[in-house]
Amino acid sequence: MEGPRAPSETEIPNVIRFLDTNLRPEGGWSITSEYPIAFSEANRNNIRIITENDEVLAHAVVRPMIIKTPAGLFKIAGLGSVVTSTERRNEGLSTKTIESCLEGARAHGCDFAILWTNLYDFYRRMGFELAGNELSVLLDRDITAGETGLKFMESGKIAPEAIHRLYAQHTVTSLRTVEETRKYLQIPNSRVYTAWDAHGTLKAYAIEGKGADLDGYVHEWGGGVQALISLFAHIRSAQKRNITIIVPGHSQNLVRAFTERGLSVNEGFLGMIKILNVQNLFSKVKRHARGLGVQDLVLDFQGGKYYIGAGANVFMTDSERDVVRLIFGPQKPSEIHDFGPETSAVMERVLPISMWVWGWDSV
């Protein structure tokens, strides 16, 4: 048995066949079409495989991304496509490939890793925890439009520059190139809805579905609130089916527009998160705190213990779970420890930080 290791260039076709057979047996497309950035040649060294007699037994991949937030830039590692051949399961092979992926991500300076799964207990054993704020809005009825005079289209055959212009207006987002957006537009089963004004300017867009996942879910969107509301109203009217819109917790103006129209908003988690470079992460958060005028925020890690608080009011814990849910949400400082109202108020000016990964970027 050999690995975990990165595959050679000549091994990639065999790796893709293994993934297509085990993860997309009836998809009608290759997984490389669904995750064009993760399985690009540029990301090959972030793939991990275990082989035996030239046969792939297990696989995992990480995709490094830079996330822009009001707290600054964070380098993160999206983890996905974790699979072991059916004949070799329960041997710990997936755990080994994941650990090797995380080791590589840590060495490349990633602040934390994130993944999307329902195997919570399995990943908790490796230090991942459900965290982050995600809202889901069920579009189960016709709603009144916002901006008027728009024309709507459902097609992926549009200029990626137009999508990229609206995407770049998000305050919390992963940094992308226009070329990456072009590749995303070609992902199978992505339904691209757009709204245009009378001058032919793109005012809003929404993406539903991504390959084998997220059917019935709008997992990415961009544009002004009123144009988006009109686009969602059109989608509901045209599709005559329920659609779930995934919304970051910090998108309060859009959420308010939904609630004003009687739609229900449900709270959830962004994903499962694991801290990789704790001191790097803490330094960035404390720098953000100073920018907000909070000079005495305490975030430190020494001797296997985390120190959290403000000024002299410091709480010590060995629970990485609490730290992850404090930094990224949804827990508030007062839900972890009784800091008192004054310290809690100071900490809540900083924490949790706004963090988001759009569906097209998920791995």
C-alpha positions as CSV (number, residue, x, y, z in Angstrom):
1,M,0.0,0.0,0.0
2,E,1.3,3.4,-0.9
3,G,0.3,6.8,0.3
4,P,-1.4,9.1,1.2
5,R,0.3,11.1,-1.5
6,A,-0.3,13.4,-4.4
7,P,-1.0,11.6,-7.7
8,S,1.4,12.0,-10.6
9,E,0.2,13.7,-13.7
10,T,0.0,10.3,-15.5
11,E,-2.2,8.9,-12.6
12,I,-4.9,11.6,-12.9
13,P,-7.0,9.7,-15.4
14,N,-7.1,6.7,-13.2
15,V,-8.0,8.9,-10.2
16,I,-10.9,10.5,-12.1
17,R,-12.2,7.1,-13.2
18,F,-12.2,6.0,-9.5
19,L,-14.1,9.1,-8.4
20,D,-16.6,9.0,-11.3
21,T,-17.3,5.3,-10.5
22,N,-17.7,5.8,-6.8
23,L,-19.2,9.3,-6.5
24,R,-21.0,9.9,-9.8
25,P,-21.9,6.5,-11.3
26,E,-25.1,7.8,-12.8
27,G,-24.3,11.5,-13.2
28,G,-23.8,11.5,-16.9
29,W,-20.7,13.8,-16.5
30,S,-17.3,13.6,-14.9
31,I,-16.6,15.0,-11.4
32,T,-14.0,17.2,-13.1
33,S,-16.9,19.1,-14.7
34,E,-18.6,19.6,-11.3
35,Y,-15.5,20.7,-9.5
36,P,-13.3,22.3,-12.2
37,I,-11.0,24.2,-9.9
38,A,-10.4,21.4,-7.3
39,F,-9.5,19.0,-10.1
40,S,-7.4,21.3,-12.2
41,E,-3.7,20.6,-12.9
42,A,-2.9,23.6,-10.7
43,N,-4.5,21.9,-7.7
44,R,-3.1,18.4,-8.3
45,N,-0.6,18.6,-5.4
46,N,-3.5,19.2,-3.0
47,I,-5.1,15.8,-4.0
48,R,-4.3,12.8,-1.8
49,I,-4.7,9.1,-2.8
50,I,-3.8,5.7,-1.3
51,T,-3.0,3.1,-3.9
52,E,-2.1,-0.6,-4.0
53,N,-0.9,-2.3,-7.2
54,D,-1.6,0.8,-9.2
55,E,-5.3,0.7,-8.0
56,V,-6.7,3.8,-6.2
57,L,-8.2,2.7,-2.8
58,A,-9.0,6.1,-1.2
59,H,-9.1,9.8,-2.2
60,A,-9.6,13.2,-0.7
61,V,-8.9,16.7,-2.0
62,V,-8.5,20.2,-0.6
63,R,-8.9,23.4,-2.5
64,P,-7.1,26.5,-0.9
65,M,-9.2,29.7,-1.2
66,I,-8.7,33.3,0.0
67,I,-11.8,34.6,1.7
68,K,-12.5,38.3,1.9
69,T,-14.3,39.5,5.0
70,P,-14.6,42.7,7.1
71,A,-12.1,41.1,9.4
72,G,-9.5,40.8,6.7
73,L,-8.4,38.1,4.4
74,F,-8.3,34.4,5.5
75,K,-6.7,31.5,3.7
76,I,-8.9,28.5,4.0
77,A,-8.9,24.9,2.8
78,G,-12.1,23.4,1.3
79,L,-12.1,19.7,1.8
80,G,-14.2,17.2,-0.3
81,S,-14.5,14.2,-2.5
82,V,-13.6,11.9,0.4
83,V,-14.2,8.3,-0.7
84,T,-12.8,4.8,-0.1
85,S,-13.4,1.8,-2.4
86,T,-16.3,-0.3,-1.1
87,E,-14.0,-3.4,-0.7
88,R,-11.5,-1.5,1.6
89,R,-13.7,0.5,3.9
90,N,-13.4,0.5,7.7
91,E,-9.6,0.3,7.5
92,G,-9.1,4.0,8.3
93,L,-8.0,4.9,4.8
94,S,-10.3,7.9,4.5
95,T,-9.0,9.2,7.8
96,K,-5.4,9.0,6.5
97,T,-6.2,10.9,3.3
98,I,-8.0,13.6,5.2
99,E,-5.2,14.0,7.7
100,S,-2.7,14.2,4.9
101,C,-4.8,16.9,3.2
102,L,-5.0,18.9,6.4
103,E,-1.3,18.6,7.0
104,G,-0.6,20.0,3.6
105,A,-3.1,22.8,4.1
106,R,-1.6,23.7,7.4
107,A,1.9,23.8,5.9
108,H,0.7,26.2,3.2
109,G,-0.6,28.6,5.8
110,C,-4.4,27.9,5.7
111,D,-6.1,29.4,8.8
112,F,-8.9,26.8,8.9
113,A,-10.5,24.0,6.9
114,I,-14.2,23.7,6.0
115,L,-16.3,20.8,4.6
116,W,-19.9,20.0,3.9
117,T,-21.3,16.7,5.1
118,N,-23.9,14.9,7.2
119,L,-21.3,12.5,8.7
120,Y,-21.0,14.7,11.8
121,D,-19.6,12.2,14.2
122,F,-16.9,10.9,11.8
123,Y,-15.5,14.4,11.2
124,R,-15.8,15.5,14.8
125,R,-13.3,12.8,15.7
126,M,-10.8,14.7,13.5
127,G,-11.6,18.0,15.2
128,F,-14.3,19.5,12.9
129,E,-17.3,21.2,14.3
130,L,-20.6,22.6,12.9
131,A,-20.2,26.4,12.9
132,G,-20.9,29.5,10.9
133,N,-24.2,31.2,10.2
134,E,-26.4,30.1,7.3
135,L,-30.0,31.0,6.8
136,S,-32.4,29.2,4.4
137,V,-35.5,30.9,3.0
138,L,-38.3,28.7,1.6
139,L,-39.8,30.3,-1.4
140,D,-43.0,28.4,-1.3
141,R,-45.4,31.1,-2.7
142,D,-45.6,33.9,-5.2
143,I,-44.1,37.1,-3.8
144,T,-44.4,40.8,-4.8
145,A,-41.5,42.1,-6.9
146,G,-39.1,44.8,-5.9
147,E,-37.4,46.6,-8.8
148,T,-39.7,46.9,-11.8
149,G,-39.0,47.0,-15.5
150,L,-36.6,44.1,-15.5
151,K,-36.3,41.3,-18.1
152,F,-35.5,37.8,-17.0
153,M,-33.5,35.0,-18.6
154,E,-32.6,31.4,-17.7
155,S,-29.3,30.5,-19.4
156,G,-25.7,30.0,-18.6
157,K,-24.6,31.4,-21.9
158,I,-23.8,34.9,-20.6
159,A,-20.6,36.8,-20.2
160,P,-18.8,35.7,-17.0
161,E,-17.6,39.3,-16.7
162,A,-21.2,40.4,-16.0
163,I,-21.6,37.8,-13.2
164,H,-18.2,38.6,-11.8
165,R,-19.0,42.3,-11.5
166,L,-22.0,41.6,-9.3
167,Y,-20.2,38.8,-7.4
168,A,-17.3,41.2,-6.5
169,Q,-19.7,43.5,-4.7
170,H,-20.2,41.0,-1.9
171,T,-18.4,42.1,1.3
172,V,-17.8,38.5,2.4
173,T,-16.8,36.2,-0.4
174,S,-14.0,34.1,-1.8
175,L,-11.7,35.8,-4.3
176,R,-12.3,34.5,-7.8
177,T,-11.1,35.3,-11.3
178,V,-13.3,35.9,-14.3
179,E,-11.9,32.7,-15.8
180,E,-13.0,30.7,-12.7
181,T,-16.5,32.2,-13.1
182,R,-16.4,31.1,-16.8
183,K,-15.7,27.5,-15.7
184,Y,-18.4,27.6,-13.0
185,L,-21.0,28.6,-15.7
186,Q,-20.3,25.3,-17.4
187,I,-21.0,23.1,-14.4
188,P,-23.7,20.5,-15.2
189,N,-27.1,21.0,-13.7
190,S,-26.4,24.7,-12.8
191,R,-29.5,26.7,-13.6
192,V,-28.5,30.3,-14.1
193,Y,-31.2,33.0,-13.6
194,T,-30.5,36.6,-14.5
195,A,-32.3,39.9,-14.4
196,W,-31.5,42.8,-16.8
197,D,-32.6,46.4,-17.1
198,A,-33.8,48.2,-20.2
199,H,-30.2,49.2,-21.1
200,G,-29.0,45.5,-21.1
201,T,-27.1,45.8,-17.8
202,L,-27.1,42.8,-15.5
203,K,-28.9,43.7,-12.3
204,A,-29.1,40.4,-10.4
205,Y,-28.3,36.7,-10.8
206,A,-29.1,33.5,-9.0
207,I,-27.6,30.0,-9.3
208,E,-29.6,26.9,-8.5
209,G,-28.1,23.4,-8.5
210,K,-24.5,22.2,-8.9
211,G,-23.9,18.8,-10.6
212,A,-25.4,16.1,-8.4
213,D,-26.0,18.5,-5.4
214,L,-28.1,21.5,-4.5
215,D,-31.1,20.8,-6.8
216,G,-33.9,23.1,-5.7
217,Y,-31.4,25.3,-3.8
218,V,-30.3,28.8,-4.9
219,H,-26.8,28.6,-3.4
220,E,-25.3,31.8,-4.9
221,W,-26.7,35.1,-6.0
222,G,-25.6,38.7,-6.5
223,G,-27.1,42.1,-7.1
224,G,-29.1,44.8,-5.3
225,V,-31.8,43.7,-2.9
226,Q,-34.8,44.9,-4.9
227,A,-33.5,43.4,-8.2
228,L,-32.9,40.1,-6.4
229,I,-36.4,40.1,-4.9
230,S,-37.8,40.6,-8.4
231,L,-35.6,37.8,-9.8
232,F,-36.7,35.4,-7.0
233,A,-40.3,36.4,-7.6
234,H,-39.8,35.5,-11.3
235,I,-38.2,32.2,-10.5
236,R,-41.1,31.2,-8.3
237,S,-43.7,32.3,-10.9
238,A,-41.9,30.6,-13.8
239,Q,-41.0,27.3,-12.0
240,K,-44.2,26.8,-10.0
241,R,-42.2,24.8,-7.4
242,N,-40.6,25.4,-4.0
243,I,-37.1,26.8,-4.1
244,T,-34.9,27.2,-1.0
245,I,-32.6,30.3,-1.0
246,I,-29.4,30.0,1.0
247,V,-28.4,33.3,2.6
248,P,-25.4,34.4,4.8
249,G,-26.4,35.4,8.3
250,H,-25.0,38.9,7.7
251,S,-27.3,39.6,4.7
252,Q,-29.8,41.4,6.9
253,N,-31.3,43.7,4.2
254,L,-32.2,40.7,2.0
255,V,-33.6,38.8,4.9
256,R,-35.7,41.7,5.9
257,A,-37.2,41.9,2.4
258,F,-38.0,38.2,2.7
259,T,-39.7,38.4,6.1
260,E,-41.7,41.5,4.9
261,R,-43.2,39.2,2.3
262,G,-44.1,36.6,4.8
263,L,-41.4,34.0,4.0
264,S,-40.0,31.9,6.7
265,V,-36.3,32.1,7.6
266,N,-34.6,29.1,9.2
267,E,-31.2,29.2,10.9
268,G,-28.5,26.6,10.2
269,F,-24.7,26.2,10.0
270,L,-22.3,27.2,7.2
271,G,-20.4,23.9,7.4
272,M,-18.0,21.9,9.6
273,I,-14.9,23.9,10.4
274,K,-11.5,22.9,11.9
275,I,-8.8,25.4,12.9
276,L,-5.4,24.7,11.3
277,N,-3.2,27.6,12.3
278,V,-4.6,28.8,15.5
279,Q,-2.1,31.7,16.2
280,N,-2.4,33.0,12.7
281,L,-6.2,33.0,13.0
282,F,-6.2,34.6,16.4
283,S,-3.8,37.3,15.3
284,K,-6.1,38.3,12.4
285,V,-9.1,38.4,14.6
286,K,-7.3,40.5,17.2
287,R,-6.1,42.9,14.5
288,H,-9.7,43.2,13.4
289,A,-10.7,43.9,17.0
290,R,-8.2,46.8,17.3
291,G,-9.7,48.2,14.1
292,L,-13.1,48.3,15.8
293,G,-11.5,50.0,18.8
294,V,-11.4,46.9,21.0
295,Q,-7.8,47.0,22.3
296,D,-7.9,44.3,25.0
297,L,-9.5,41.3,23.3
298,V,-7.8,38.1,24.5
299,L,-7.4,35.1,22.2
300,D,-4.5,32.9,22.8
301,F,-3.4,29.3,22.7
302,Q,-0.8,27.9,25.1
303,G,0.0,24.5,26.4
304,G,-3.1,23.0,24.8
305,K,-5.4,25.6,26.4
306,Y,-7.4,28.4,24.8
307,Y,-7.6,31.7,26.6
308,I,-10.6,33.8,25.7
309,G,-11.9,37.1,27.0
310,A,-11.2,40.8,27.3
311,G,-8.8,42.6,29.6
312,A,-8.5,40.7,32.9
313,N,-11.7,38.8,32.4
314,V,-10.3,35.7,30.8
315,F,-11.8,32.2,30.4
316,M,-9.6,29.1,29.9
317,T,-10.8,26.0,28.0
318,D,-9.5,23.0,26.2
319,S,-12.6,22.8,24.0
320,E,-11.7,23.6,20.4
321,R,-15.4,23.1,19.7
322,D,-16.3,26.2,21.7
323,V,-13.6,28.3,20.1
324,V,-14.7,27.4,16.6
325,R,-18.3,28.2,17.3
326,L,-17.3,31.4,19.1
327,I,-15.2,32.8,16.3
328,F,-17.4,31.7,13.4
329,G,-20.8,31.6,15.2
330,P,-23.5,30.8,16.1
331,Q,-22.5,30.9,19.8
332,K,-22.2,34.2,21.6
333,P,-19.5,34.7,24.3
334,S,-22.1,34.6,27.0
335,E,-23.2,31.1,25.8
336,I,-19.7,29.8,26.5
337,H,-18.9,31.4,29.8
338,D,-20.4,34.0,32.2
339,F,-18.1,36.9,31.3
340,G,-20.6,39.4,32.6
341,P,-22.6,41.9,30.5
342,E,-19.7,44.4,30.1
343,T,-17.1,41.9,28.8
344,S,-19.7,40.0,26.7
345,A,-20.7,43.3,25.0
346,V,-17.1,44.1,24.2
347,M,-16.5,40.6,22.8
348,E,-19.7,40.7,20.7
349,R,-18.5,43.8,18.9
350,V,-15.9,41.5,17.3
351,L,-17.3,37.9,17.5
352,P,-18.5,36.0,15.6
353,I,-16.7,37.2,12.5
354,S,-18.7,37.2,9.2
355,M,-17.6,34.2,7.2
356,W,-19.1,32.7,4.0
357,V,-18.3,30.3,1.2
358,W,-20.7,30.4,-1.8
359,G,-22.0,27.1,-3.2
360,W,-20.1,27.3,-6.5
361,D,-16.9,27.3,-4.4
362,S,-17.9,24.4,-2.2
363,V,-15.7,21.3,-2.6
